[in-house]
Amino acid sequence: MRFARHFLLATLAFGAAACSDDDTGPTSAVIPPLAYVRYINATPDTFPHTVRWVDDLEFTPQTFINVGFRTEGQGGFQGLRAGSRRFKVFTYQQNVLNFPIAGNTTVLKDTTFNFVAGQHYTIVYSGFTRTGSTPAAQLNIITDDPPASPATGTLIRVYNLAYTGTWDVYLGPTATQVGDTSTTSTAYAAAPGTLLASTTAPGSAGAVAQNYTARALGNYQLRFTTAGTLNRPGTAATPTPVRVAVPAGVAETADFEAAGGSNINGSVLTVWVFGAQTGGTGAASRPSALVTVDRSPARTIAP
C-alpha cells in the first residue's frame, strides 16, 4: 500500500514536470489560406436551408443555418479553408426533437468544389426542387470578387435570379412618392427613380449579372414596374406596388468598422432580383429583391 502511494506521487510529480515545459507562453492558431464564401437561397418551393461543410470543422462557415427564400446566409462572406471542399445543402429542421423518421433532414445537394485561396464565391441554390417543376433546381457557384471600394459614392450592380416574368427595377429616393400608397392606381404617379436594370428573365435557374455602376450617396428604395412601363406589377384590377429598401449602412466609429450601405462612401452592393413566387410553395406572388453588401470601406479611424 505504501509502495503504491509513493509510486502514485512519483508519477504525478513526473507528469507535472513534463507538463510545465514550454506551457507558460502564449499560443496562436495557424490560419491556413482562405477563400471567402456566402450563400443565397433562391428556391421558392422549399423551406429554409442549412449549409454544412462535411470534410472539416476548422476554418469553415458555421452560420449558414435556416437561410430562407430570398435571403443570404448570416454574416455575408465567410472565411473557408481553401482547396477541394465537400459540402451539403440540407432542408432546415427547426425542431431537433421532431426529425423525420429517417433521423435526418433532406439533402438537397452534396458536392465538392475547389475553392481558390483569396477568391470570393457566391453560392446560389435556385430553381424548383419538386419533381416535374421547371426549371429544375441547380447549384451555382459564382466566382465573385467585388471591385475595390470607390473613394466617394457607391457601386451597385444587379443579379437577376428570376426565371419567370420581366420587370424594370428603379432606384429612387426613400421618401414616398405621389401614388405610392394608392391601392387603385395602376402606375406610379411619378417616375420611380433612375432605371437601374431591365430584368429580362433568363429562362433558367442560372444567374445573370449586370456590371457595377457608380451611384451618389443617399437613402434609396428599389421599385419594380412592368417592363417598359411605369405600371406596377400585377393586373389592372390588383396592381401591387413593390418597393424594397436599400440598407443605408452604418458609419465607422473608433469602436466599430463601417457597415456598407447606400449612404456610406466606399460601399459595393449587389441587388439580387427574385421572381414572383411565394416561399415554400412556388405559387405566384410578386417580385422582390435582396440587397447584399459585397464590400465595406476600409477602416480609417485607429481603434
For each residue, the residues with C-beta under 8 A, 3 or more apart:
1: 4 5
2: 5 6
3: 6 7
4: 1 7 8
5: 1 2 8 9
6: 2 3 9 10
7: 3 4 10 11
8: 4 5 11 12
9: 5 6 12 13
10: 6 7 13 14
11: 7 8 14 15
12: 8 9 15 16
13: 9 10 16 17
14: 10 11 17 18
15: 11 12 18 19
16: 12 13 19 20
17: 13 14 20 21
18: 14 15 21
19: 15 16 23
20: 16 17 23 24
21: 17 18
22: 25
23: 19 20
24: 20
25: 22
26:
27:
28:
29:
30:
31: 34 59
32: 59 81 82
33: 81 82 117 118
34: 31 59 79 80 81 82 117 118
35: 79 80 81 82 115 116 117 118 119 120 121
36: 77 78 79 80 119 120 121
37: 61 77 78 80 115 120 121 122 123
38: 72 73 75 76 77 78 121 122 123 292
39: 49 51 64 67 72 73 122 123 124 125
40: 67 71 72 73 122 123 124 125 161 272 290 292
41: 46 48 49 67 68 69 70 71 125
42: 69 70 124 125 126 127 161 205 272 274
43: 46 49 69 108 125 126 127 128 129 137
44: 69 128 274 275 277 278 279 280 281 282
45: 128 129 130 133 277 280 281 282
46: 41 43 49 69 91 108 129 280
47: 68 91 92 279 280
48: 41 66 67 68 69 91 92
49: 39 41 43 46 64 66 67 89 90 91 92 108 125
50: 64 65 66 67 89 90 91 92 105
51: 39 61 64 65 67 73 87 88 89 90 123
52: 64 87 88 90
53: 56 60 61 80 85 86 87
54: 86 87 88
55: 85 86 87
56: 53 59 60 81 85
57: 60
58: 81
59: 31 32 34 56 79 80 81
60: 53 56 57 80 81
61: 37 51 53 64 73 75 78 79 80
62: 65
63: 73 74 75 78
64: 39 49 50 51 52 61 67 73 74 78
65: 50 51 62 73 74 92
66: 48 49 50 92 94
67: 39 40 41 48 49 50 51 64 71 72 73 74 92
68: 41 47 48 71 279
69: 41 42 43 44 46 48 274 277 279 280
70: 41 42 272 274 279 288 290
71: 40 41 67 68 290
72: 38 39 40 67 76 290 292
73: 38 39 40 51 61 63 64 65 67 76 78
74: 63 64 65 67
75: 38 61 63 78
76: 38 72 73 292 293
77: 36 37 38 120
78: 36 37 38 61 63 64 73 75
79: 34 35 36 59 61
80: 34 35 36 37 53 59 60 61 85 115
81: 32 33 34 35 56 58 59 60 85
82: 32 33 34 35 115 116 117 118
83: 114 115
84: 112 113 114 115
85: 53 55 56 80 81 112 113 114 115
86: 53 54 55 110 111 112
87: 51 52 53 54 55 111 112 113
88: 51 52 54 107 108 109 110 111
89: 49 50 51 107 108 109 125 139
90: 49 50 51 52 93 104 105 106 107 108
91: 46 47 48 49 50 105 106 108
92: 47 48 49 50 65 66 67 105
93: 90 96 98 99 100 105
94: 66
95: 98
96: 93 99
97:
98: 93 95
99: 93 96 102 103 104 105
100: 93 103 104 105 106
101:
102: 99
103: 99 100
104: 90 99 100 107
105: 50 90 91 92 93 99 100
106: 90 91 100
107: 88 89 90 104 110
108: 43 46 49 88 89 90 91 125 129 137
109: 88 89 125 139
110: 86 88 107
111: 86 87 88 139
112: 84 85 86 87
113: 84 85 87 141
114: 83 84 85
115: 35 37 80 82 83 84 85 119 121
116: 35 82 119
117: 33 34 35 82
118: 33 34 35 82
119: 35 36 115 116 143 145
120: 35 36 37 77 143 144 145 146
121: 35 36 37 38 115 141 142 143 144
122: 37 38 39 40 141 142 144
123: 37 38 39 40 51 139 140 141 142
124: 39 40 42 139 140 141 142 161 207
125: 39 40 41 42 43 49 89 108 109 137 138 139 140
126: 42 43 137 138 140 161 163 205 206 207
127: 42 43 133 135 136 137 138 163 204 205
128: 43 44 45 133 134 135 136 137 282
129: 43 45 46 108 133 137
130: 45 133 282
131:
132:
133: 45 127 128 129 130 136 282
134: 128
135: 127 128 138 163 203 204 205
136: 127 128 133 205
137: 43 108 125 126 127 128 129 205
138: 125 126 127 135 205 206
139: 89 109 111 123 124 125
140: 123 124 125 126 205 206 207
141: 113 121 122 123 124
142: 121 122 123 124 207
143: 119 120 121
144: 120 121 122 294
145: 119 120
146: 120 268 294 295
147: 155 212 268 295
148: 295
149: 266 267 268 295 296 297 298
150: 153 154 155 214 265 266 268
151: 265 266
152: 217 265 266
153: 150 214 215 216 217 265
154: 150 214 215 216 217 260 262 264 265 266 267 268 269
155: 147 150 212 213 214 215 267 268 269
156: 171 196 212 213 215 262 269 270 271
157: 209 210 211 212 213 269 270 271
158: 169 196 197 199 209 210 270 271 273
159: 207 208 209 210 270 271 272 273
160: 197 199 200 201 202 207 208 209 210 273
161: 40 42 124 126 207 272 273 274 275
162: 165 167 199 201 202 273 274 275 276 287
163: 126 127 135 201 202 203 204 205 275
164: 201 275 276
165: 162 201 233 275 276 287
166: 198 199 200 201 226 227
167: 162 198 199 224 225 226 227 233 273 287
168: 195 197 198 199 224 225 226 227 228 229
169: 158 195 196 197 198 199 222 223 224 271 273 289
170: 191 192 193 194 195 196 222 223 224 225
171: 156 193 194 196 215 220 221 222 246
172: 177 191 192 193 194 220 221 223
173: 177 193 218 219 220 221
174: 219 220 221 245
175:
176: 180 181
177: 172 173 180 188 189 190 192
178: 189 190
179: 182 185 187 188 189 190
180: 176 177 188 189 241 243
181: 176 241
182: 179 185 189
183:
184:
185: 179 182 188 189 232 239
186: 231 232 236 239
187: 179 225 229 230 231 232 239
188: 177 179 180 185 191 192 223 225 230 232 241
189: 177 178 179 180 182 185
190: 177 178 179
191: 170 172 188 230
192: 170 172 177 188 223 225 230
193: 170 171 172 173 196 220 221 223
194: 170 171 172
195: 168 169 170 198
196: 156 158 169 170 171 193 222 271
197: 158 160 168 169 210 271 273
198: 166 167 168 169 195 227 228
199: 158 160 162 166 167 168 169 227 273
200: 160 166 208 227
201: 160 162 163 164 165 166 275
202: 160 162 163 206 207 208
203: 135 163
204: 127 135 163
205: 42 126 127 135 136 137 138 140 163
206: 126 138 140 202
207: 124 126 140 142 159 160 161 202
208: 159 160 200 202
209: 157 158 159 160
210: 157 158 159 160 197
211: 157
212: 147 155 156 157 268
213: 155 156 157
214: 150 153 154 155
215: 153 154 155 156 171 218 262
216: 153 154
217: 152 153 154 262 263 264 265
218: 173 215 262 263
219: 173 174 246 248 262 263
220: 171 172 173 174 193 245 246 262
221: 171 172 173 174 193 243 244 245 246
222: 169 170 171 196 243 244 245 246 271 289 291
223: 169 170 172 188 192 193 241 242 243
224: 167 168 169 170 232 233 242 243 286 287 288 289
225: 167 168 170 187 188 192 229 230 231 232 233
226: 166 167 168 229 231 232 233
227: 166 167 168 198 199 200
228: 168 198
229: 168 187 225 226
230: 187 188 191 192 225
231: 186 187 225 226 239
232: 185 186 187 188 224 225 226 239 240 241 242
233: 165 167 224 225 226 239 240 242 276 286 287
234: 238 239 240 286
235: 238 239
236: 186 239
237:
238: 234 235
239: 185 186 187 231 232 233 234 235 236
240: 232 233 234 286
241: 180 181 188 223 232
242: 223 224 232 233 286 287 288
243: 180 221 222 223 224
244: 221 222 288 289 291
245: 174 220 221 222
246: 171 219 220 221 222 261 262 269 271 291
247: 259 260 261 262 291 293
248: 219 261 262 263 264
249: 258 259 260 261 262 263 264 267 293 296
250: 256 258 259 261 264
251: 258 264
252: 256 257 258 297 299 300 301
253: 256 301
254: 301 302 303
255: 303
256: 250 252 253 259
257: 252 296 299
258: 249 250 251 252 264 266 296 297 299
259: 247 249 250 256 264 293 296
260: 154 247 249 264 266 267 268 269 293 294 295 296 297
261: 246 247 248 249 250 264 267 269 293
262: 154 156 215 217 218 219 220 246 247 248 249 267 269
263: 217 218 219 248 249
264: 154 217 248 249 250 251 258 259 260 261 267 296 297
265: 150 151 152 153 154 217 297
266: 149 150 151 152 154 258 260 295 296 297 298
267: 149 154 155 249 260 261 262 264 293 295 296 297
268: 146 147 149 150 154 155 212 260 293 294 295
269: 154 155 156 157 246 260 261 262 291 292 293 294
270: 156 157 158 159 291 292 294
271: 156 157 158 159 169 196 197 222 246 289 290 291
272: 40 42 70 159 161 289 290 291 292
273: 158 159 160 161 162 167 169 197 199 287 288 289
274: 42 44 69 70 161 162 277 287 288 289 290
275: 44 161 162 163 164 165 201 287
276: 162 164 165 233 284 285 286 287
277: 44 45 69 274 281 282 283 284 285
278: 44 281 282 283 284 285
279: 44 47 68 69 70
280: 44 45 46 47 69
281: 44 45 277 278
282: 44 45 128 130 133 277 278
283: 277 278
284: 276 277 278
285: 276 277 278
286: 224 233 234 240 242 276
287: 162 165 167 224 233 242 273 274 275 276
288: 70 224 242 244 273 274
289: 169 222 224 244 271 272 273 274
290: 40 70 71 72 271 272 274
291: 222 244 246 247 269 270 271 272
292: 38 40 72 76 269 270 272
293: 76 247 249 259 260 261 267 268 269 296
294: 144 146 260 268 269 270
295: 146 147 148 149 260 266 267 268
296: 149 249 257 258 259 260 264 266 267 293
297: 149 252 258 260 264 265 266 267 300
298: 149 266
299: 252 257 258 303
300: 252 297
301: 252 253 254
302: 254
303: 254 255 299
